[in-house]
Amino acid sequence: MNNFWMILSQSYINKLKTKPFIITTLLVAAVIIAAANFEQIFSNFGDDNEQAKVAVVDQTGALYEPLKEQLAAAGANVKVVKSDQTEAQLKKDVEKEAYKGYLLLERNSEGMPSATYKAENIANSSLSSEIRQALQALKTREVAGKLQLTDEQIQLWNAPVSFDTIALAKGAKSEEELIQAQALVYVLLFLIYLSVIMYANMIASEVAIEKSSRVMEILISSVSPIKQMFAKILGIGLLGLTQLVIWFAAAYIAMVNQPDGSLVQSIGLQSASGSMIIYAILLFILGYFLYATIAALLGSLVSRLEDVQQMMTPLTLLVMAGFFISMYGLGNPESPFITVTSYVPFFTPMILFVRISLLSIPPWEIALGFGVLIAAIIVFGIIGARIYKGGVLMYGKSNSLKDMKKAFELSKDN
């Protein structure tokens, strides 16, 4: 066992000290902090605090002042300026950046307010949206005036409809709980995808590098290939856990210090139930072990680092398929397709959590899903150990999944 812990610690410590790992960890942590504070950061650049200046040509002679008042009342980031210039002159002013754009006010065939906004480009949709909302309010006011509605009647007219959703099933989640669950699902899906892309590839690359440098021949003489495989899986797993803890700490610190309230509270993560968090952690760990075991055996089949990506492609495609099925499941968690795929081991870590989060499913279905996943890990662990044992002895061009049979036969002879 001493050799096992030696390889485990070597896989962990050596990678922990590398510059790419340190730079990636710090860079992602910085991006997380910046993303949580992007509004404050971007507010310090450009002219976001300055009102956009828009020229208005009021062809009706009666809409400019009401529009100006409506924009001011709504707190719009738009400053309108009445103009009697021609469109040709206004176009030149827009090109010289004297105005962001110009607005042509008129009335349609029904006598209702209508407008045309022209600018160099219309990428700033928030600007045109604020003007559109102000005009919509003017139209509503005019229609209400023609119908001789009182202020109370106008408020009643604009009041949103009262609409509540209530689940009848026992133990079914409320709408607020569903929002919280969806937030956790997104986090878990991202982590599983990230772990496969980064850590599973890291395991496969580690094995390929040792084979290409012939270090594997020395290791085999002192440590069994099976111990090597699981030591690397656990070592890289601890490395990933270290990285994730740092990123979560950075995210938590950035979110809870928001000036306008915690982002954690706004998406409901703070009030997420303990059972949901436990399910998320367990499924993430089991998912990692499943994919890491497969990655280790795939890495043992190649002798060059350049071939790792090609060998890992099927595994990456499986994770992508699980991710997209899970996205579909967020909107249709009761679909028979989602139910069936939640028991396919490659997809279970993601899709089972979607069902647990959004539905009230019987405990036996949860137990069955976990049982299928654990059984798959054991089966792939046994098969993977045999293939790994033979694969590390294979050199030359071995970058095809057909080489699994050859590796399996070699493991019987050693």
Buried (B, 14 or more C-beta within 10 A) or exposed (E): EEBBEBBBBEBBEEBBEEEEBEEEBEEBBEEBBEEBBEEEEEEEEEEEEEEBBBBBBBEEEEBBEBBBEBBEEEEBBBBBBEBEEEEEEBBEBBEEEEBBBBBBBEBEEEEEBBBEBBBEEEEEEEBBEBBEBBBEBBEBBBEBEEEEBEEEEBEEEEEEEEEEEEEEEEEEBEEEBBEBBBBBBBBBBEBBBBBBBBBBBBBBBBBBBBBBEEEBEEBBEEBBBBBBBBBBBBBBBBBBBBBBEBBBEBBBEBBBEBEEEBBBEEBBBEEBBEEBEEBBEBBBBBBBBBBBBBBBBBBBBBBBBEBBBEBBEEBBEBBEBBBEBBBBBBEEBEBEEBBEBBBBBBBBBBBBBBBBBBBEBEEEBBEBBBEBBBEBBEEBBEBBBBBBBBBBBBBEEBBEEEBBEBBBEBBEEE
